[in-house]
Amino acid sequence: MTVTLNKKERNRILSLFLIGIFMGCLDMGIVGPVLSPIQNTFHITSRESSWIYTIYIIAFMIGSPIMAKFSDFYGQRKLYIIEIILFGLGSASISIAPSMEVIFIGRIIQGFGAGGLFPVVGSFIGDYFPIKSRGTALGIIGATFGLSTVAGPLVGAAIIPFGWNWCFAINIPISIILLILSYFLLPQFEQSNHLDIDWSGIILLILCSTLFAYGLNQIDSSNFVNSLFSIKVLPYLVLFIILLPIFIKIEKRATESIVPIYLFKNKEISTASILVICEGIINAATIFVPSLAMISLGYNDELASLMLIPLVGANAVAAPILGKYLFKLGYKIMMIVGTFILSVGLVILGFFATNLYIFLIADILIGLGLVTLIGAPMRFLIMCETSHGERGVGQAIINMMGSVGQLIGGALIGGIIASYNIH
């Protein structure tokens, strides 16, 4: 069914989608302040509690291409509603969880639902926004992501006095409101296509993602090399290496592959994927910015944690501005300039951030650089290089590669930090 939308209708639907994105991204950061209370409640170790975050990333990574594929075939409206239901159910189960097992299950459901939000919105923008307006819309998505990154820990810290459960229970009324609005406001985007579900691809995708993430998460940062070759790590990474080419071969033969391998033959998309992995690694490294502030500036925990605000704030402010001028300047120019700015910021932060002002300048430059890699220019590139029916999966590739980079970065940077005895 072909749907024609005017500007007012497009913006109204985009606003509805953005609320879902904000809620999904908020729950990546909101877990930071609640890890300690959950550890105390269930008497678990910090390594065990770290899985509350990691398992969400894994489910997010798996859910992105699967939900995107369904979205490309069955339409954004139906899939958006399903994603909100999943996210709400996951949040509800965590809020009343009697054990850690239930929390983990809830986080899997949450992450799987949230994983499809970006592809659905990206597909909607590509299908229903004029090409000159797509950059602005993608920039708004980037700003929403940046704001939710800042808001996550702050919201979590504000709600914790009422009980850590409420950090997740707050999603329930929001999900209900979104469901009601979606039912009445979203037009029928559904396509008439029938999807031949790639079950083999789905199963192998889940196995590969889980083995890869589990192996990396089990690396002991304080003894990086030895733990890498230990029984807790090496077998899982070896199995991942064995299964990955099998997964790629199956996806090449599948009628409707979950991850369309043929897209990587496109030089623009393959290059973009490498850049996004690098961005994910750098993004993981920014977690240690407060630790660096403690070392180089002598700040305490509270002041050091504030050093992330300029980075993420610059990201959020720059995103809509980049989006506005994206069509005029072109994504290639923006990405080249952004990569240069990012490199300068990293060099300054790594070697010259000996006082507050230099530290803040480096923070801002890194925030500006990162937004060009994972923000509007990158997503606009994917949108231009994919056709109708592929845009959701194209956006999902960005999510997947970013998650891969974050997992790699977390393990590598943790090992580097530990090797220098930095705490």
Buried (B, 14 or more C-beta within 10 A) or exposed (E): EEEEBEEEBBBBBBEBBBBBBBBBBBBBBBBBBBBEBBBEBBEBEEEBBBBBBBBBBBBBBBBBBBBBBBBBBBBBBBBBBBBBBBBBBBBBBBBEBEEBEEBBBBBBBBBBBBBBBBBBBBBBBBBBBEEEBBBBBBBBBBBBBBBBBBBBBBBBBEBBEEEBBBBBBBBBEBBEEBBEBBEEEBBEBBBEEEEEBBEBBBEBBBBBBBBBBBBBBBBBBEEBEEBBEBEBBBEBBEBBEEBBEEBBEBBEEBEBBBBBBEBBEBEBBEEBBEBBBBBBBBBBBBBBBBBBBBBBBEBEEEBBBEBBBBBBBBBBBBBBBBBBBBBEBBBEEBBEBBBEBBEBBBEBBEEEBEEBEBBBBBBBBBBBBBBBBBBBBBBBBBBBBBEEBBBBBBBBBBBBBBBBBBBBBBBBBBBBBBEEEEE
